[in-house]
Amino acid sequence: MDDKLITRREFLMALGGLVLIGLGGYPFIRPFLPGTVAPWVLPQKPTVPWNGSVKTFMFNVTRGNVSLGDGRQFSGYLINGQFPGPTIRVREGDKVRITVNNHLDQPTTLHWHGVNVSSPIDGVPGISQDPIKPGQSFTYEFVAGPSGTRWYHSHVFEMDQVPNGLFGALIIEPANGREPYPASREATLVFSSWGYQANPGFDYGMQTSGGMGQMMMGGGNMVSSSQGLIHLINGDVPSSLQPITVRPGEKVRLRLINASASESYWLTLDTGHFLITHADGNPLDSPVPASDLYIAPAERYDILVTPPQSGKWFLRSKISGQESVQVPFSTDGSVRAVPSSAPSWSYSNLAAGIGSLPRADQHFSLTLSGGMMMGSNWTINGASYPNTTPLRVKTGDRVRIEMQNMSMMEHPMHLHGHSFEITSFNGKPLSRPLVKDVVNLRPMERCTIDFLANNPGNWFFHCHNLQHMRNGLATVIEYVDYPLPHVDKWM
């Protein structure tokens, strides 16, 4: 571990206790929403104490052959010979120490998605961490927390390294071993896509099918513009999955991770519904029944499933072109199917439409645009990264970011280093907090997110459609009281 890392970490530790919540203006929604609601408490940086346990991992990153269940083969990126990388399972409060040995002919890093680590180990070269060069090693170290479904992935040459294997699940179990929504057992399902072209001449990802007129009227369905992609679950074609056998009445927790570089999945059961218990690893106030779930790139949802019927049944995607995306289940016993109904999951399900939001110290407005007549560039307020204007905050600020998607494609926006609350969606405040680190905006949608500036550093804020990110849909959160500037390299 180099001296620069130690210096940055010591600086962050010195500032780590400074946590304040401030107040400020909020012009975006207040004119339309009468009344008030009680101030919301923003997610704090986890202060999970170290429990004295150290979990050590050695990751050897190499290139090697990957064989899929349908006989297809390709040269992928392997971690300890595995595609994708191994699942890390630790307990909240464990000190996690991962040494990455780079045996590639190019640099790499790892980003611990959903874990609010210190800036120097966040894995974004040029912004928070120097790249791990070929033949070099780097040790990441952090105290695991909070509990939940997290994941990790490369943050160098992302459209190549991530789809081809440099990603994996990171599961953090509660310190006391007690889950808020117990299940008989669980399974982790990591969705990804493979087969991206280096210069495809089109934008991968989800776009409106109704054209500009339908989009402006709020109509049209989302369809994938991707061509030739192979959809994988846990690193293989779905047809190779063995059925998950469950007993009548048994509750099975499914940890769903969308690790695709561009693709969303719209998941539903053949019959019945499921309960959504966690969003991006964070428990909901109470489970939400849903007939289907739209999960954008980098989002995670935990759901509870009870066998809805006898025999074989599937969790499958409803999106055209994703017919292969199906997870088989088998009921060990007889179940009497009972008709049931539940709404589709949406952030808007939690929108109350009344009241106003608490005041914020700082308020930034971001317009997301690009594509169409603008060529391959994607922009924030008319500029493409690295020419976007950094959002400068100071420790203790309550920060509100208002975003509007003015493009024909969706954008799952991810904030590094912080959990945030979606505070409003399409002009309506949420009736209860939804703590996440990714918010997906479809065409013409808008939202506000609030976060507490309690983790000094430089933090990437970007679209997790990795092609959009690579082509400019990104900016940086800069703390004015953090001494190390970012340098806009290694995109």
QUIFEN-V632520 format. One record per backbone hydrogen bond with DSSP energy under -1.0 kcal/mol. CO is the residue of the C=O (numbers start at 1). NH is the residue of the N-H. If there is no record, write none. Layout:
CO;NH, CO;NH
//
This chain:
2;6, 3;7, 4;8, 5;9, 6;10, 7;11, 8;12, 9;13, 10;14, 11;15, 12;16, 15;18, 17;19, 29;32, 34;355, 53;95, 55;97, 57;99, 59;101, 60;80, 61;103, 62;78, 64;76, 66;74, 68;71, 72;68, 74;66, 76;64, 78;62, 79;82, 82;79, 88;171, 90;173, 91;94, 93;51, 94;144, 95;55, 96;142, 97;57, 98;140, 99;59, 100;138, 101;61, 102;135, 108;132, 111;113, 111;153, 112;115, 113;151, 115;117, 118;121, 119;122, 124;127, 124;128, 124;129, 126;487, 132;108, 133;136, 136;102, 138;100, 140;98, 142;96, 144;93, 148;172, 150;170, 151;113, 152;168, 153;111, 157;160, 157;161, 158;162, 160;164, 161;166, 162;165, 164;77, 165;167, 166;154, 167;85, 168;152, 169;88, 170;150, 171;90, 172;148, 173;92, 185;253, 187;255, 189;257, 190;234, 191;259, 192;232, 194;230, 205;225, 206;410, 207;223, 210;214, 211;215, 212;216, 213;217, 214;219, 215;218, 221;209, 223;207, 230;194, 232;192, 236;233, 237;240, 238;241, 244;330, 246;332, 247;250, 251;184, 251;185, 252;305, 253;187, 254;303, 255;189, 256;301, 257;191, 258;298, 261;466, 265;295, 266;318, 267;293, 268;316, 274;290, 275;304, 276;288, 277;284, 278;302, 279;282, 282;279, 288;276, 290;274, 292;345, 293;267, 295;265, 296;299, 299;258, 300;280, 301;256, 302;277, 302;278, 303;254, 304;275, 305;252, 311;331, 313;329, 314;270, 315;327, 316;268, 319;322, 322;325, 324;326, 325;317, 327;315, 328;244, 329;313, 330;246, 331;333, 343;291, 346;349, 347;350, 348;351, 350;431, 362;400, 364;402, 366;404, 367;381, 368;406, 369;379, 371;374, 374;377, 377;371, 379;369, 380;383, 383;380, 384;387, 391;478, 393;480, 394;397, 397;453, 398;361, 398;362, 399;451, 400;364, 401;449, 402;366, 403;447, 404;368, 405;444, 408;208, 411;441, 412;464, 413;439, 414;462, 420;436, 421;450, 423;430, 424;448, 425;428, 428;425, 429;352, 429;353, 434;422, 436;420, 437;415, 439;413, 441;411, 442;445, 445;405, 446;426, 447;403, 448;423, 448;424, 449;401, 450;421, 451;399, 452;454, 453;396, 457;479, 459;477, 460;416, 461;475, 462;414, 464;466, 465;469, 466;470, 467;471, 468;473, 469;472, 471;378, 472;385, 472;474, 473;463, 475;461, 476;391, 477;459, 478;393, 479;482
//
